[in-house]
Amino acid sequence: MIPEYIRYELKTHSPEQLVAAYEAAGEHLRAAPECLGYELSRCQGAEDIFILRIDWRSAQDHLQGFRKGPHFPPFLELIREFIEEMAEMRHYEPTAVAWRRD
């Protein structure tokens, strides 16, 4: 599993528009076997900044599977207008430093 992080800094769209777009686009992520899950988080104190985390089976599954598969075009159509407001979009490899309280 490899997480992809996308940071949005909204300048021309409202937070509600971004949330609505991903509520709709989530259908295509859930349908894609390459996607293991996703979460959209909003920054406290800076309501125009969001982080989207998408967990992929691998970076290659994301780039070669999802992006070249049938679920990407309708997904892209729903979020295309926000691309210019992406401040970062990268895959990150998890390290052994982790802990979570259940």
SERO-4910 file (N, C-alpha, C, O; in steps of 0.05 Angstrom, whole numbers):
BEGIN
 pado doro    nc1    nc2    nc3   cac1   cac2   cac3    cc1    cc2    cc3    oc1    oc2    oc3
  Met    A     17    -24      0      0      0      0     18     25      0     38     26     14
  Ile    A     10     44    -16     24     70    -17      4     92    -17    -14     93    -33
  Pro    A      7    111      2    -11    134      2     -2    156    -17     21    161    -21
  Glu    A    -22    168    -29    -18    192    -45    -31    214    -30    -54    212    -20
  Tyr    A    -16    236    -27    -27    260    -14    -30    282    -34    -12    288    -49
  Ile    A    -53    295    -34    -59    318    -51    -67    341    -32    -86    338    -18
  Arg    A    -52    363    -34    -58    386    -17    -71    407    -35    -59    415    -55
  Tyr    A    -94    416    -27   -109    437    -42   -107    463    -26   -111    463     -2
  Glu    A   -102    484    -40   -103    511    -29   -123    526    -46   -116    537    -67
  Leu    A   -148    527    -38   -169    538    -54   -167    569    -56   -164    583    -36
  Lys    A   -169    578    -80   -168    607    -86   -192    616   -102   -201    638    -99
  Thr    A   -202    598   -119   -225    606   -136   -250    590   -130   -272    598   -139
  His    A   -248    568   -115   -271    552   -108   -276    552    -78   -258    558    -63
  Ser    A   -300    547    -71   -307    546    -42   -301    518    -31   -300    498    -46
  Pro    A   -297    516     -5   -294    490      7   -317    471      1   -313    447     -3
  Glu    A   -341    482      1   -365    465     -4   -364    453    -32   -373    431    -37
  Gln    A   -353    468    -51   -351    458    -79   -331    435    -80   -337    415    -94
  Leu    A   -309    437    -66   -289    415    -66   -300    390    -53   -297    368    -64
  Val    A   -313    394    -30   -325    371    -16   -346    357    -34   -347    333    -36
  Ala    A   -363    373    -47   -384    362    -64   -371    347    -88   -381    325    -95
  Ala    A   -350    357    -99   -337    344   -121   -326    317   -113   -329    297   -128
  Tyr    A   -313    316    -90   -302    290    -81   -324    271    -70   -320    247    -71
  Glu    A   -346    281    -61   -368    263    -54   -377    249    -79   -383    225    -78
  Ala    A   -378    263   -101   -386    250   -127   -364    233   -138   -369    211   -147
  Ala    A   -339    243   -138   -316    229   -150   -310    203   -134   -298    185   -145
  Gly    A   -317    203   -108   -311    179    -92   -323    154   -103   -312    132    -99
  Glu    A   -345    156   -117   -358    133   -130   -338    119   -148   -337     94   -149
  His    A   -322    134   -163   -303    122   -182   -278    111   -168   -266     92   -177
  Leu    A   -270    123   -146   -248    112   -130   -257     85   -118   -242     66   -118
  Arg    A   -281     85   -107   -291     60    -94   -294     37   -114   -291     14   -107
  Ala    A   -300     44   -139   -303     24   -160   -277     13   -171   -276     -8   -183
  Ala    A   -255     28   -166   -229     20   -177   -215      0   -159   -211      7   -135
  Pro    A   -208    -23   -168   -195    -43   -151   -167    -34   -141   -157    -45   -122
  Glu    A   -155    -15   -155   -128     -5   -147   -130     13   -122   -110     16   -108
  Cys    A   -153     24   -116   -157     42    -93   -166     26    -69   -185     11    -70
  Leu    A   -152     30    -46   -158     16    -21   -174     34     -2   -185     24     17
  Gly    A   -175     60     -7   -189     78     10   -181    107      6   -161    112     -8
  Tyr    A   -196    125     17   -189    154     15   -201    169     38   -220    160     51
  Glu    A   -190    193     42   -201    211     63   -194    240     56   -171    246     49
  Leu    A   -214    257     57   -210    285     52   -212    300     79   -232    298     93
  Ser    A   -190    314     86   -189    329    112   -186    358    107   -173    367     88
  Arg    A   -199    374    124   -198    403    122   -181    414    144   -182    405    167
  Cys    A   -165    434    138   -147    447    157   -163    464    177   -180    480    169
  Gln    A   -159    459    203   -171    476    223   -157    503    223   -132    504    225
  Gly    A   -171    524    222   -159    551    223   -153    562    195   -147    586    193
  Ala    A   -153    545    175   -148    554    147   -167    538    130   -160    518    118
  Glu    A   -192    547    129   -214    531    117   -212    527     87   -227    512     76
  Asp    A   -193    540     74   -189    537     45   -167    517     38   -160    514     15
  Ile    A   -156    503     59   -135    484     54   -145    456     62   -157    452     83
  Phe    A   -141    437     43   -150    410     47   -127    391     40   -110    397     24
  Ile    A   -128    367     53   -110    346     46   -127    322     38   -145    314     53
  Leu    A   -122    311     15   -135    286      6   -114    264      8    -93    266     -4
  Arg    A   -121    243     22   -104    219     23   -118    197      8   -141    190     14
  Ile    A   -105    186    -12   -115    162    -26    -95    140    -23    -72    143    -29
  Asp    A   -105    117    -13    -88     94     -9    -91     76    -34   -112     67    -41
  Trp    A    -68     71    -47    -67     55    -71    -52     29    -65    -36     27    -46
  Arg    A    -59      8    -80    -44    -18    -77    -14    -13    -81      2    -24    -66
  Ser    A     -7      3   -100     21     11   -106     20     36   -123     -1     43   -134
  Ala    A     43     49   -126     44     73   -143     39     64   -172     26     78   -187
  Gln    A     49     41   -179     45     32   -207     16     25   -212      5     31   -233
  Asp    A      2     13   -192    -26      8   -195    -42     34   -199    -61     35   -215
  His    A    -33     55   -186    -46     81   -189    -41     92   -217    -60     99   -232
  Leu    A    -15     94   -224     -7    107   -249    -13     91   -274    -21    102   -295
  Gln    A     -9     65   -273    -13     48   -296    -41     34   -297    -52     29   -318
  Gly    A    -52     29   -273    -78     16   -272   -101     36   -272   -116     37   -291
  Phe    A   -103     51   -250   -125     70   -247   -125     91   -269   -145     96   -282
  Arg    A   -102    104   -274   -101    126   -293   -106    117   -322   -114    133   -339
  Lys    A   -101     91   -327   -105     81   -355   -131     64   -356   -137     53   -377
  Gly    A   -146     63   -334   -169     46   -333   -195     62   -338   -195     86   -343
  Pro    A   -217     48   -336   -243     60   -342   -254     79   -320   -272     95   -326
  His    A   -243     78   -296   -254     95   -275   -241    123   -274   -252    142   -262
  Phe    A   -218    126   -287   -204    152   -286   -218    174   -301   -221    196   -290
  Pro    A   -227    170   -326   -239    192   -340   -263    205   -326   -264    229   -324
  Pro    A   -282    189   -315   -304    202   -301   -296    215   -275   -307    235   -266
  Phe    A   -276    203   -262   -265    215   -237   -252    242   -244   -258    262   -230
  Leu    A   -235    243   -264   -221    267   -272   -241    289   -280   -238    313   -273
  Glu    A   -262    282   -293   -282    301   -302   -294    316   -278   -300    339   -279
  Leu    A   -298    301   -256   -311    313   -232   -292    331   -216   -301    349   -202
  Ile    A   -266    326   -218   -247    342   -201   -229    361   -218   -213    375   -208
  Arg    A   -232    359   -245   -214    375   -263   -212    404   -256   -190    416   -257
  Glu    A   -234    417   -249   -234    446   -244   -217    454   -220   -212    477   -215
  Phe    A   -209    434   -203   -193    440   -179   -163    435   -183   -148    440   -165
  Ile    A   -155    425   -206   -127    418   -211   -109    441   -207    -87    438   -195
  Glu    A   -116    465   -216    -98    488   -212    -96    497   -183    -78    513   -177
  Glu    A   -113    486   -166   -111    493   -138    -96    472   -121    -96    473    -97
  Met    A    -84    453   -135    -68    433   -122    -41    445   -116    -27    453   -134
  Ala    A    -33    445    -91     -7    455    -83     14    432    -83     38    437    -86
  Glu    A      4    408    -80     22    384    -80      6    360    -87    -17    357    -79
  Met    A     19    341   -102      6    316   -107     30    296   -110     44    295   -130
  Arg    A     33    279    -89     56    260    -89     48    234    -75     30    233    -58
  His    A     63    213    -82     62    188    -68     83    189    -45    105    200    -49
  Tyr    A     76    178    -22     95    177      0     97    148      9     77    134     12
  Glu    A    121    140     15    126    113     25    126    114     55    142    128     67
  Pro    A    108     98     68    107     98     97    133     87    109    147     70     97
  Thr    A    141     98    132    164     88    147    154     70    169    130     66    173
  Ala    A    173     60    185    166     43    208    157     59    232    148     47    251
  Val    A    159     85    230    150    102    252    120    107    251    111    123    234
  Ala    A    105     93    267     76     95    267     65     85    293     76     67    306
  Trp    A     42     96    300     27     86    324     -1     97    321     -5    119    312
  Arg    A    -20     81    329    -48     90    328    -63     78    352    -61     54    357
  Arg    A    -78     94    366    -94     85    387   -121     76    376   -134     91    360
  Asp    A   -130     53    383   -156     43    373   -179     52    390   -202     45    385
***
